[in-house]
């Protein structure tokens, strides 16, 4: 944090003129007795809830607005739809499972640990079938990774569409996964030399089969059964899902039931027809698995306007890259004319969400705020217009363009684009 924001905050809190207008209300509040601090309140006069009131803890009622939300018109049925993470209302980098976005192709199924089976077959020396207890006997690993839908931001390709950071960029979550490395299971089965690809399937009605190159499978792919220290939630693939760090979310097959090893990719109908990037000349970019560097300011944003008026302001957001670590995030408050490096807060992990903060003093004038991420490969997050010049407007996937928010003088925030 620079000296100026610190000094301004001290001046503001001390009630001096250095922080500008708005101090009159602050000074008056400081001189008027506040019963919330000077008088004993009800919550300090009676017993609160006993320790067994909520055996499985839930958020306090004052945070009931922090929930996943879907867009009703997005799909015909919610059995095959998306719930968006309320990233505008969260801090840090870890997404609570109960808030983490969910994507289903045929609804979330109930599959018990006792009924669970995982088959490995194809080009292996020893075809195997594992029970859940079998998996629990393998050496466990922990990995923090973001899972982002390839369509995150897809509705914004043609222009500013949705009023909310949750709806424009909320098809993402970041969790700490515990499980076994896929390479350990493949080693147990013994991959034959001619095996070059794996094909993974889920146990739900859609199956959601996906092909993954063997090199990736042997690298950092995990067969996970815990997230953020607890069992996977039903909507996140309980009891077992695949974790494919840095790659688009449709590869992270839930309710994982089979892993086949083959000499070439096995393409599902959906994978071929849907998860490709249509170019202006009619061709399609295929197998664009890796999610490029991206960032978004989560506050202020349309669902998190400025309510306190002029004075000290913390701009915060998230950045991530499927290619590795985020090394820098720049913030602009004037529509990209000038940029200031933000603080990367907390531990910066590879292929995981990174939190950034920018501290400033807001004078009450309108701003066009935006963030720009840079990853360890040197890749710089582009503008949406730069992407459109290459990919056109037919695409709905892999929109990692810079998001612009218009902060009005009254503190309200709108989703806009600037030339």
C-alpha positions in Angstrom: 0.0 0.0 0.0 1.3 3.5 -0.8 1.8 6.2 1.7 -1.0 8.4 0.3 -3.9 6.0 0.9 -2.6 5.3 4.4 -2.2 9.0 5.2 -5.6 9.8 3.8 -7.3 7.1 5.8 -5.7 8.4 9.0 -6.9 11.9 8.2 -10.3 10.6 7.3 -10.8 8.7 10.5 -9.4 11.6 12.6 -12.0 13.9 11.1 -9.6 16.4 9.5 -10.1 18.2 6.3 -7.4 16.3 4.5 -9.8 13.6 3.5 -12.1 16.0 1.7 -15.9 16.3 1.8 -18.0 13.8 3.7 -16.1 14.5 6.9 -18.9 16.6 8.3 -21.1 13.5 8.7 -18.1 11.6 10.1 -17.3 14.3 12.6 -21.0 14.6 13.6 -21.2 10.9 14.2 -18.1 11.0 16.4 -19.6 13.8 18.6 -23.1 12.2 18.9 -23.4 9.3 21.4 -24.1 6.1 19.6 -26.4 3.8 21.7 -25.0 0.8 19.8 -21.7 1.4 21.6 -22.8 3.3 24.7 -25.7 1.1 25.8 -25.9 -2.6 26.6 -27.7 -4.3 23.7 -30.0 -7.3 23.8 -27.5 -9.7 22.4 -25.2 -8.9 25.3 -27.9 -9.5 27.9 -29.2 -13.0 27.1 -27.8 -16.4 26.2 -27.2 -17.1 22.6 -27.7 -20.4 20.7 -26.2 -23.5 22.3 -23.3 -25.3 20.7 -25.7 -28.0 19.2 -28.1 -25.6 17.6 -26.6 -26.2 14.1 -24.7 -29.5 14.0 -23.6 -28.7 10.5 -22.8 -25.0 10.6 -24.5 -22.5 8.3 -23.9 -18.8 7.6 -25.6 -16.3 9.9 -28.9 -14.9 8.6 -27.3 -11.6 7.8 -25.4 -13.2 5.0 -28.4 -14.9 3.4 -27.9 -12.9 0.2 -24.6 -14.6 -0.5 -25.9 -17.5 -2.6 -25.5 -19.1 -6.0 -27.8 -17.8 -8.7 -28.8 -19.0 -12.1 -30.0 -17.2 -15.2 -33.5 -18.5 -15.9 -33.4 -18.0 -19.7 -30.0 -19.5 -20.1 -31.2 -23.1 -20.6 -34.6 -24.8 -21.1 -34.2 -26.8 -17.9 -32.3 -26.3 -14.6 -31.4 -30.0 -14.8 -28.9 -29.0 -17.5 -27.8 -25.5 -16.4 -25.4 -23.4 -14.3 -25.5 -21.8 -10.9 -23.0 -18.9 -10.6 -20.6 -18.2 -7.7 -21.3 -14.9 -5.8 -17.7 -13.8 -6.3 -18.8 -10.2 -5.7 -19.6 -11.1 -2.1 -16.6 -13.3 -1.2 -13.1 -12.4 -0.1 -9.8 -14.4 -0.1 -9.4 -17.0 -2.7 -11.0 -20.2 -1.4 -14.7 -20.7 -2.6 -17.0 -22.3 0.0 -18.5 -25.5 -1.5 -22.0 -24.2 -0.8 -21.2 -21.1 -2.9 -19.2 -22.7 -5.7 -20.7 -22.7 -9.1 -22.3 -25.9 -10.4 -22.8 -27.1 -14.0 -24.9 -30.1 -14.7 -25.7 -31.8 -18.0 -28.4 -34.1 -16.6 -28.8 -33.1 -13.0 -26.9 -33.9 -9.8 -27.2 -37.5 -8.9 -27.1 -39.3 -5.5 -24.3 -41.9 -5.5 -23.2 -43.5 -2.2 -19.7 -44.5 -1.4 -20.8 -48.1 -1.0 -22.2 -48.1 -4.5 -19.3 -46.3 -6.1 -17.0 -48.1 -8.6 -14.1 -46.8 -10.8 -12.9 -48.8 -13.7 -9.6 -48.4 -15.6 -9.5 -50.4 -18.8 -8.3 -50.1 -22.4 -4.6 -50.2 -23.2 -3.5 -51.3 -19.7 -1.7 -54.4 -18.4 -4.2 -55.0 -15.6 -7.8 -53.7 -16.1 -9.0 -52.7 -12.6 -12.1 -51.8 -10.8 -11.8 -49.7 -7.6 -14.2 -49.3 -4.8 -14.2 -46.0 -2.8 -12.4 -47.8 0.0 -9.7 -49.0 -2.4 -9.1 -45.4 -3.5 -8.7 -44.3 0.1 -5.8 -46.7 0.5 -3.6 -44.8 -2.1 -1.2 -42.0 -1.0 -3.2 -38.8 -0.8 -2.2 -35.4 -2.2 -3.6 -31.9 -1.8 -4.0 -29.4 -4.6 -5.6 -26.0 -4.8 -7.0 -25.2 -8.2 -9.6 -23.1 -10.0 -12.3 -24.7 -12.0 -13.7 -22.3 -14.8 -16.4 -23.1 -17.3 -15.2 -22.5 -20.9 -18.3 -20.3 -21.3 -17.4 -18.0 -18.4 -17.9 -14.5 -19.8 -19.3 -16.0 -23.0 -22.5 -13.9 -22.9 -20.3 -10.8 -23.1 -18.8 -11.5 -26.5 -21.3 -9.3 -28.3 -21.2 -6.5 -25.8 -22.0 -5.7 -22.2 -25.0 -7.9 -21.3 -25.5 -8.8 -17.7 -25.5 -6.5 -14.6 -23.5 -8.4 -12.1 -20.0 -9.8 -11.6 -21.6 -13.0 -10.5 -23.4 -13.4 -13.8 -20.6 -12.2 -16.1 -17.6 -14.0 -14.5 -19.1 -16.3 -11.9 -18.7 -19.6 -13.7 -15.6 -20.2 -11.6 -14.6 -21.5 -8.2 -11.3 -22.3 -6.4 -11.1 -25.1 -3.9 -8.5 -27.1 -2.0 -8.9 -30.7 -3.2 -7.7 -33.9 -1.5 -7.4 -37.1 -3.4 -5.1 -39.4 -5.2 -3.0 -38.5 -8.3 -4.3 -40.1 -11.4 -0.8 -41.2 -12.3 -0.7 -43.5 -9.3 -3.9 -45.2 -10.4 -2.7 -45.6 -13.9 0.6 -47.0 -12.7 -1.3 -49.6 -10.7 -3.1 -50.6 -14.0 0.1 -50.4 -16.1 -0.3 -48.2 -19.2 0.9 -49.9 -22.3 3.4 -48.1 -24.5 0.9 -47.5 -27.3 -1.5 -45.7 -24.8 -1.4 -42.0 -25.6 -4.8 -40.7 -24.4 -7.3 -41.4 -21.7 -11.1 -41.1 -22.0 -13.0 -40.3 -18.8 -16.7 -40.8 -18.1 -19.1 -39.9 -15.4 -21.8 -42.1 -13.7 -24.6 -39.6 -14.4 -27.0 -40.0 -17.3 -25.0 -37.6 -19.5 -21.7 -39.4 -18.9 -19.9 -36.2 -20.1 -17.1 -38.2 -21.6 -13.9 -36.3 -22.3 -10.5 -37.2 -23.9 -7.3 -36.0 -22.2 -3.8 -36.5 -23.5 -1.8 -38.9 -21.4 0.9 -36.3 -20.7 -1.6 -34.2 -18.8 -3.1 -37.2 -17.0 0.4 -38.2 -15.7 1.1 -34.6 -14.7 -1.2 -32.9 -12.2 -4.7 -34.5 -12.7 -6.3 -35.7 -9.5 -9.0 -38.1 -8.6 -10.5 -36.1 -5.7 -13.0 -37.0 -2.9 -12.6 -34.0 -0.6 -12.9 -30.3 -1.2 -12.0 -27.6 1.4 -11.6 -30.3 4.0 -14.9 -32.0 3.7 -16.4 -34.6 1.4 -17.4 -33.4 -2.1 -20.9 -31.9 -2.2 -23.5 -33.8 -4.2 -23.5 -31.1 -6.9 -19.7 -31.3 -7.2 -19.6 -35.0 -7.9 -19.8 -36.8 -4.6 -18.2 -39.1 -3.9 -15.4 -38.8 -6.6 -14.6 -36.3 -9.3 -11.7 -35.5 -11.6 -9.6 -32.4 -11.0 -7.8 -31.1 -14.1 -5.9 -28.0 -13.0 -5.8 -25.1 -15.4 -8.0 -26.7 -18.0 -11.6 -25.8 -18.8 -14.3 -27.0 -16.4 -16.0 -29.5 -18.8 -12.9 -31.7 -18.4 -13.4 -32.0 -14.7 -15.8 -35.0 -14.9 -18.0 -35.5 -11.9 -19.1 -38.9 -10.5 -16.1 -40.4 -12.2 -16.8 -44.0 -13.1 -14.4 -45.0 -15.9 -11.0 -44.2 -17.3 -10.1 -45.8 -20.6 -6.6 -45.7 -22.1 -6.4 -45.5 -25.9 -3.9 -44.8 -28.7 -5.9 -41.8 -29.9 -8.6 -39.4 -28.7 -12.1 -40.7 -28.3 -14.4 -37.8 -29.1 -17.9 -37.6 -27.7 -20.6 -35.9 -29.7 -20.9 -33.0 -27.3 -17.2 -32.5 -27.1 -16.9 -32.2 -30.9 -20.0 -30.2 -31.6 -20.1 -27.9 -28.6 -16.8 -27.2 -26.9 -15.0 -25.7 -29.9 -14.3 -22.1 -30.6 -16.0 -21.0 -33.9 -13.9 -18.6 -35.9 -15.2 -15.9 -38.4 -14.2 -17.9 -41.4 -16.2 -20.9 -40.4 -13.3 -23.0 -39.0 -13.2 -23.9 -35.3 -10.4 -23.9 -32.8 -10.4 -27.4 -31.3 -9.0 -28.7 -28.0 -8.5 -25.3 -26.5 -8.3 -26.8 -23.1 -6.1 -24.4 -21.2 -7.7 -21.3 -19.6 -5.7 -18.2 -20.5 -4.8 -15.5 -17.9 -7.8 -13.5 -16.8 -8.9 -11.2 -14.0 -12.0 -9.3 -12.8 -12.7 -6.6 -10.2 -15.3 -8.1 -7.9 -15.8 -4.9 -5.8 -16.9 -2.3 -6.7 -19.1 -4.1 -9.2 -22.8 -3.9 -10.2 -23.8 -6.1 -7.3 -21.3 -4.5 -4.9 -21.7 -0.7 -5.4 -20.0 2.0 -3.3 -22.3 2.8 -0.4 -20.0 4.8 1.9 -19.5 7.8 -0.4 -16.3 9.7 -1.0 -13.1 8.7 0.8 -10.9 5.6 1.2 -11.8 2.9 -1.2 -10.5 -0.7 -1.6 -10.8 -2.1 -5.1 -10.4 -5.9 -5.0 -10.7 -8.7 -7.4 -9.5 -12.1 -8.6 -6.9 -13.2 -11.2 -6.0 -16.6 -12.5 -4.2 -18.5 -15.3 -4.2 -22.0 -16.5 -0.6 -21.6 -17.6 0.8 -21.1 -14.0 1.1 -18.4 -11.5 -0.2 -14.8 -11.7 2.8 -12.4 -11.5 1.1 -9.0 -11.7 -2.3 -7.4 -11.9 -2.7 -3.8 -13.0 -5.7 -1.7 -12.2 -7.0 1.3 -14.1 -9.7 3.7 -12.9 -9.7 5.8 -16.1 -10.7 3.3 -18.7 -7.2 2.0 -19.4 -5.5 5.4 -20.0 -3.2 4.7 -17.0 -2.5 1.6 -15.0 -1.3 1.0 -11.4 0.1 -2.3 -10.1 -2.2 -3.8 -7.5 -1.2 -5.8 -4.4 -1.2 -9.5 -4.8 -2.6 -10.6 -1.4 -1.9 -13.9 0.3 -0.2 -16.9 -1.2 0.0 -16.9 -5.0 -0.5 -20.5 -6.2 -0.1 -21.9 -9.7 -3.4 -22.5 -11.6 -5.4 -21.1 -8.7 -7.2 -17.9 -7.9 -5.1 -15.0 -6.8 -6.6 -12.1 -4.8 -5.5 -8.6 -5.6 -6.3 -5.3 -3.8 -5.8 -1.6 -4.9 -6.1 1.1 -2.2 -7.2 4.6 -3.2 -9.1 7.6 -2.1 -12.2 8.2 -4.2 -13.2 11.8 -4.8 -16.7 11.0 -5.9 -16.2 11.4 -9.6 -17.1 8.7 -12.1 -14.6 6.0 -12.9 -14.2 3.3 -15.5 -12.4 0.6 -13.5 -10.7 -2.5 -15.0 -8.0 -5.0 -14.2 -5.4 -6.7 -16.4 -3.6 -9.9 -15.4 -0.1 -11.1 -16.3 1.0 -14.7 -15.8 4.4 -16.2 -15.4 4.7 -17.0 -19.1 4.5 -13.2 -19.8 1.0 -13.5 -21.3 -1.0 -10.2 -20.8 -4.8 -10.3 -20.5 -6.2 -8.7 -23.7 -9.1 -6.4 -24.3 -12.3 -8.0 -25.6 -11.9 -6.0 -28.8 -8.5 -7.5 -29.4 -10.0 -10.9 -29.0 -12.9 -10.1 -31.4 -10.5 -8.9 -34.1 -9.1 -12.5 -34.1 -12.1 -14.6 -33.2 -15.1 -12.6 -34.3 -18.5 -12.8 -32.6 -19.6 -16.3 -33.3 -17.8 -17.8 -30.4 -19.1 -18.2 -26.8 -16.0 -19.8 -25.2 -12.7 -18.6 -23.8 -13.6 -15.0 -23.4 -10.8 -13.8 -21.1 -11.1 -10.1 -22.2 -10.8 -7.2 -19.8 -14.0 -6.5 -18.0 -15.0 -2.8 -17.6 -17.2 -1.4 -14.8 -18.6 2.2 -14.9 -18.6 3.6 -11.4 -21.1 6.5 -11.3 -20.8 9.5 -9.1 -23.6 8.1 -6.9 -21.6 4.9 -6.3 -23.7 2.7 -8.4 -21.9 0.4 -10.9 -22.8 -0.7 -14.4 -21.4 -3.2 -16.9 -20.2 -1.3 -19.9 -17.7 -1.3 -22.8 -15.5 1.5 -23.9 -14.0 2.2 -27.3 
